[in-house]
């Protein structure tokens, strides 16, 4: 099998299981937190790390929300089994970066990783993310090239894959849909909130030998889970459906 076909095949396989990555991160975090030396972590450093971590995750959510809220039906979906694209979206966030959803994923996850206060973990997860998603992006682009031909190639030559080129921004052809964000992003928000709480509780346990629940973390996590349950119910009852959107 030619290398190009091997990469595409592995990318399509990884595409199907990309939703399992948060679980892998949770498992990786356990030994990382256990062996991390926190003697350097003064109150000021902890505050800075925490602010940076939360900011990164919020930025990731905003990137994903803008991408999802300004795309039509048949694009940027949560399809699991195969690539889907009914049209080529080249405006809005897609005018500055070709894979905004994966950029958003990285920012959301790396925010949780930064909250571990472990520099090596940040580097390792970043490298693993790139190795994993590079193949997925390769497979997606092969699919889009075959489906849209020259139109895709012309766009891809102008727009970077992962690092946004803000100077190239073109206003989206589709108005922002807050309902689309509510319908499709509640699980990611809940998972992120749980991730931060998990890291915080586990770190404190390894440091003190006691399970400590900080009220702020508890309130935010409970609120995120309740919101996810409410939105999931509304979605399954088709109360968040809208014409022309996935």
Secondary structure, DSSP 4 states (H G I P E B T S, - for coil): --HHHHHHHHHHHHHHTGGGHHHHHHHHHHHHHHH---TT--HHHHHHHHHHHHHHHHHHHHHHHHHHHT--TTSS----SS---SS---SBGGGT-S-HHHHHHHHHHHHHHHTTT-HHHHHHHHHHHHHHHHHHHHHHHHHHHHHHTHHHHHHHHHS-SSS--GGG-B--SS---HHHHHHHHHHHHHHHHHHHHHHHHHHHHHHHSS----HHHHHHHHHHHHHHHHHHHHHHTTSS--TT--
